[in-house]
Amino acid sequence: MTIFNFINARKLKDEMNVFAGITKNMLFVVIVVIIIVSQILIVSVSGKIMNCYSQYPTPGLTAVQWLMCVAYGSGGLIVSMLLKLIDEDKISSK
């Protein structure tokens, strides 16, 4: 969810495409890659330290669990897009 929120925070003025121009800022791309790699390493490699898999025979998450995490996290992108479709002037009273 952190990564998807990070991407959502790039556009603040109700712009629909949060991915537009994402590769123009290489520092942003590098930071996102570092965060993704760090999260994968923390969950996969340091499972004994973090107690991520104490009841499972394999370390880290399974492929299905990774997909569930990505699907749940990407829900923030969908919610953000739907909220941008709502006209704030029509629902707020001034």
Phi and psi in degrees as a GROMACS rama.xvg file:
@    title "Ramachandran Plot"
@    xaxis  label "Phi"
@    yaxis  label "Psi"
@TYPE xy
-61.4074  -44.8845  THR-2
-62.9517  -46.9456  ILE-3
-67.0028  -35.8711  PHE-4
-67.2065  -38.2017  ASN-5
-59.5544  -43.3581  PHE-6
-68.5508  -41.5692  ILE-7
-61.8672  -34.2272  ASN-8
-72.3086  -8.80268  ALA-9
-66.9726  -33.6222  ARG-10
-114.689  116.007  LYS-11
-106.516  -13.4761  LEU-12
-105.344  46.1237  LYS-13
56.0867  34.8948  ASP-14
-78.8275  132.159  GLU-15
-71.8121  -42.7318  MET-16
-91.8908  99.0546  ASN-17
-75.3147  -11.9556  VAL-18
-92.8394  -4.98654  PHE-19
-64.5447  125.403  ALA-20
71.7985  18.6125  GLY-21
-65.6654  -29.0528  ILE-22
-87.5389  -3.43378  THR-23
-72.6509  -27.6018  LYS-24
-106.551  96.5081  ASN-25
-67.2926  -27.7763  MET-26
-63.3583  -40.4279  LEU-27
-61.2332  -45.7841  PHE-28
-62.4049  -43.5948  VAL-29
-63.1755  -42.5437  VAL-30
-64.526  -41.7467  ILE-31
-62.6653  -43.9527  VAL-32
-63.2986  -42.4289  VAL-33
-61.949  -41.9441  ILE-34
-64.6828  -44.4052  ILE-35
-62.6053  -47.6568  ILE-36
-63.2306  -40.9748  VAL-37
-62.4935  -42.8828  SER-38
-65.8597  -40.0247  GLN-39
-63.9872  -44.1388  ILE-40
-65.4001  -41.6839  LEU-41
-61.6246  -44.3992  ILE-42
-75.3757  -39.8757  VAL-43
-83.0194  -44.4259  SER-44
-92.1949  -40.4101  VAL-45
-97.3337  36.6168  SER-46
-61.6812  -37.1595  GLY-47
-67.3121  -38.3466  LYS-48
-70.9595  -41.8668  ILE-49
-88.7272  -4.74534  MET-50
57.1026  44.1544  ASN-51
-81.0173  -21.528  CYS-52
-140.1  39.3048  TYR-53
-61.2816  -28.6248  SER-54
-103.531  -0.0146091  GLN-55
-110.524  147.84  TYR-56
-75.6555  -21.1775  PRO-57
-107.162  145.699  THR-58
-75.1737  150.311  PRO-59
75.5255  -159.59  GLY-60
-99.8715  154.23  LEU-61
-80.5399  170.924  THR-62
-62.0008  -39.0846  ALA-63
-65.5447  -39.9997  VAL-64
-66.6716  -37.935  GLN-65
-63.2466  -43.1475  TRP-66
-64.1538  -38.3822  LEU-67
-64.1501  -39.9501  MET-68
-63.8902  -44.0983  CYS-69
-66.7808  -41.5344  VAL-70
-63.5535  -44.2459  ALA-71
-65.2935  -43.8564  TYR-72
-64.6872  -38.5614  GLY-73
-71.6963  -11.4817  SER-74
-57.7644  -29.9383  GLY-75
-62.7025  -35.2345  GLY-76
-65.2545  -40.7315  LEU-77
-68.5061  -45.0369  ILE-78
-62.4199  -42.5813  VAL-79
-61.4863  -42.8051  SER-80
-63.972  -41.8112  MET-81
-65.2541  -39.0423  LEU-82
-67.1311  -30.3517  LEU-83
-71.6797  -18.6922  LYS-84
-78.0764  -17.8847  LEU-85
-83.4407  129.548  ILE-86
-80.1957  114.917  ASP-87
-67.9736  -29.9088  GLU-88
-66.7142  -31.3028  ASP-89
-78.1423  -25.5965  LYS-90
-100.929  -13.4776  ILE-91
-101.474  143.57  SER-92
-104.012  131.508  SER-93
